[in-house]
């Protein structure tokens, strides 16, 4: 029996504080489908943190040249994830950024966002960071982007789950 992994979402933002806003959303769905959109910022979304930009590698110019209108991003996300639960390893920041995104155009999320912690067992939690670091090499050379991060989280979930099962079998 080969059960599908959960779907994962990741959000990149203009900074780290409450004045920051979402600039990219990425999803790796349970069936393997990916979604990634840069977000064209609203006029009053002006906060920009150079340190955040150095992490994700997305410039303000990238958003103005390649960003999608917020309403379009929200509608596409709703269609892509309708009725699903999607997990994030950064719920405390990703969820508020998603709320800010959907509130900006007065739309309701047609999906549920939940913290990754709710689906990890104790063994997975213990091995999470080491497992994620060991998988990071697959993404070397790629930009730190939302859909790649969502895929890395999904792979880490699968590998940490498999490690827990094999350890349990050995016990």
C-alpha positions in Angstrom: 0.0 0.0 0.0 1.6 3.3 -1.1 -0.2 6.1 0.6 0.2 9.6 -0.9 2.1 12.2 1.3 0.4 15.3 2.6 0.4 18.5 0.6 2.7 21.3 1.7 2.8 25.0 1.3 5.5 27.6 1.7 5.4 31.4 1.6 8.3 33.8 0.9 7.9 37.3 2.2 9.3 40.9 2.0 10.6 40.7 5.5 10.3 39.1 8.9 8.1 41.4 10.9 4.4 42.4 11.0 4.9 45.0 8.2 6.1 42.3 5.8 3.8 40.8 3.1 3.8 37.7 1.0 5.8 37.8 -2.3 5.6 34.2 -3.4 3.5 31.2 -2.6 4.6 27.6 -3.5 2.8 24.3 -3.0 3.7 20.7 -3.5 0.5 18.7 -3.6 0.0 15.1 -2.5 -0.3 14.0 -6.1 3.0 15.6 -7.0 1.5 18.7 -8.8 3.3 22.0 -8.1 2.1 25.5 -7.8 4.3 28.6 -7.6 3.4 32.3 -8.1 5.3 35.5 -7.5 2.9 38.2 -6.2 2.6 41.7 -7.5 2.4 43.8 -4.3 -0.3 46.3 -3.4 0.6 50.0 -3.5 0.7 50.2 0.3 2.8 47.1 0.7 6.2 48.9 0.8 8.2 47.2 3.6 11.3 45.6 2.1 14.1 43.8 4.0 17.4 43.3 2.3 18.2 40.4 4.6 15.0 38.5 3.5 15.9 39.2 -0.1 19.3 37.7 0.4 17.6 34.5 1.6 15.0 34.0 -1.1 16.8 35.9 -3.9 13.6 37.6 -5.1 14.0 41.3 -5.8 11.2 43.9 -5.7 11.9 44.4 -9.5 11.2 40.6 -9.9 7.7 41.2 -8.4 6.9 44.2 -10.6 8.1 42.4 -13.7 6.9 38.8 -13.1 4.4 39.0 -10.2 0.7 38.0 -10.6 -2.2 40.1 -9.4 -3.2 39.1 -5.9 -6.8 38.1 -6.8 -5.5 35.8 -9.5 -3.0 34.1 -7.1 -5.8 33.6 -4.5 -8.3 32.2 -7.1 -5.6 29.9 -8.5 -4.6 28.7 -5.0 -8.2 28.1 -4.1 -8.7 26.0 -7.3 -5.5 24.1 -6.9 -6.1 23.3 -3.2 -9.9 23.3 -2.9 -11.2 21.4 0.1 -7.7 20.1 1.0 -5.6 20.5 4.1 -2.1 21.7 3.4 0.7 21.7 5.9 3.5 24.2 6.6 6.6 24.0 8.6 6.4 27.8 9.3 2.7 28.1 10.4 3.4 31.0 12.7 4.5 33.2 9.7 3.0 31.5 6.7 -0.6 31.4 7.9 -0.7 35.2 8.7 0.9 36.0 5.3 -1.8 33.9 3.6 -4.5 35.7 5.6 -3.0 39.0 4.6 -3.0 37.8 0.9 -6.6 36.7 0.9 -7.9 39.6 3.0 -6.3 42.0 0.6 -8.9 41.0 -2.0 -11.6 39.9 0.4 -11.5 36.3 -0.6 -11.8 33.2 1.7 -9.4 30.4 1.5 -11.0 27.3 0.1 -8.4 25.1 1.8 -7.2 24.6 5.3 -3.6 25.5 6.5 -2.3 23.5 9.4 1.1 23.3 11.2 3.3 20.4 10.2 3.7 19.5 13.9 0.2 18.0 13.9 1.2 15.1 11.6 4.7 14.4 12.8 5.3 11.5 15.2 8.0 11.8 17.9 10.6 9.9 15.8 10.0 12.3 12.9 10.4 15.3 15.2 13.7 14.0 16.6 15.1 13.4 13.1 13.5 16.3 11.2 16.5 18.7 11.0 19.1 16.1 10.2 16.9 14.5 7.6 16.2 17.9 6.0 19.9 18.8 5.9 20.7 15.5 4.3 18.2 16.1 1.6 19.2 19.7 1.0 21.9 18.6 -1.4 19.2 17.7 -4.0 18.4 21.4 -4.1 22.0 22.8 -4.2 22.3 25.3 -7.0 18.5 26.0 -7.0 17.2 29.3 -5.7 15.5 29.3 -2.3 12.0 29.5 -3.7 8.6 28.6 -2.3 7.7 25.6 -4.4 11.2 24.1 -4.0 10.9 24.6 -0.3 7.5 23.0 -0.2 8.9 20.0 -2.1 11.9 19.8 0.3 9.4 19.7 3.3 7.4 17.0 1.6 10.6 14.9 0.9 11.7 15.4 4.5 8.3 14.3 5.8 8.5 11.1 3.6 12.1 10.3 4.5 11.7 11.0 8.2 8.6 8.8 8.2 10.5 5.9 6.5 13.3 6.2 8.9 10.9 5.9 11.8 9.3 2.8 10.3 12.7 1.1 9.6 13.9 1.9 13.2 10.6 0.5 14.6 11.1 -2.7 12.6 14.6 -3.0 14.0 13.5 -2.5 17.6 
